[in-house]
Amino acid sequence: MDSEVITEARPLLDRLTDQVGEVILGKEQPIRLALACLLARGHLLIEDLPGVGKTTLAHALAGSLGLQFNRIQFTSDLLPADILGVSIFDQASGLFVFHPGPVFAQLVLADEINRATPKTQSALLEAMEERQVTVEGETRPLPEPFFVIATQNPAYQIGTFPLPESQLDRFLMRVQLGYPDSEAERTLLNGIDRRRMLPQLTPVISPTHLARLQDSVDKVHAAPAILDYLQAILDFSRQSPDIAHGLSPRAGLALLHAARAWALMAGRDHVLPDDVQTVLPAVVSHRLRAVDEGKTQGEVLARQLLQVPVP
């Protein structure tokens, strides 16, 4: 692996974290998880109550990465064509001309995704999995890099439609921001509106450099003992009497990619068990379903997986 990339990755990503952290106060861990998700070429789901900074975080990441950004506000009357685009007849040429929808951007914010109907939610499935969309029989590639950052409100809130499991599985990670601590909240109350800071953000990493870092993530070494540990976690999830459906092979790959990205952010060219344990809750909590969902949530099940001994 290129040692130069390793040497420069940590200070650069630390600077990126610090810049985003000036906007989203007191949330270094969720910010670093979001960056690891993007480095691993994954999509990110931010689930929390309204007003804690979900949308602002997406804007701050886009501004700090210098990516072309589009926001889609999901509502109950949003249609798939509003996301993907539509062909409109052009009288001058006598032809139908395709007008791309907002999904044609490097970073797409799907804001309050669970307020749209399942049919509209599924319009993103092909885009997130294959980084292309098929409209009116023609397949069109999406820009590179391509990320989806979706926000959603808790499912118990009025006017929400639960994301189907096939949609949830497209997200590499799910993170929560939560309320700020007292110090961060006092700074928010005394300072300027953090959203006014967004236009002042300058790119810390160019899209080209980001692609280089993403390629480096794939080269981070995972020793056989790490793979044994990952398999032990997968086997535990499949045998646990508390879990309705164990983790899939795709979930195992997602956990490996995320752990490699976290190792790169720490300036290492190899994965440690600590890397796996750090990213595990964000990677698996939205993929786990309890036998008795009324009593046990995905986060609780994820903590059970952390008890799997390291080989």
Secondary structure, 3 states (H helix, E strand, C coil): CCHHHHHHHHHHHHHHHHHHHHHCCCCHHHHHHHHHHHHCCCCEEEECCCCCCHHHHHHHHHHHHCCCEEEEECCCCCCHHHHHEEEEEECCCCEEEEEECCCCCCEEEEECHHHCCHHHHHHHHHHHHHCEEEECCEEEECCCCCEEEEEECCCCCCCCCCCCHHHHCCCCEEECCCCCCHHHHHHHHHCCCHHHHHHHCCCCCCHHHHHHHHHHHCCCECCHHHHHHHHHHHHHHHHCCCEEECCCHHHHHHHHHHHHHHHHHCCCCECCHHHHHHHHHHHHHHHCEECCCCCCCHHHHHHHHCCCCCC
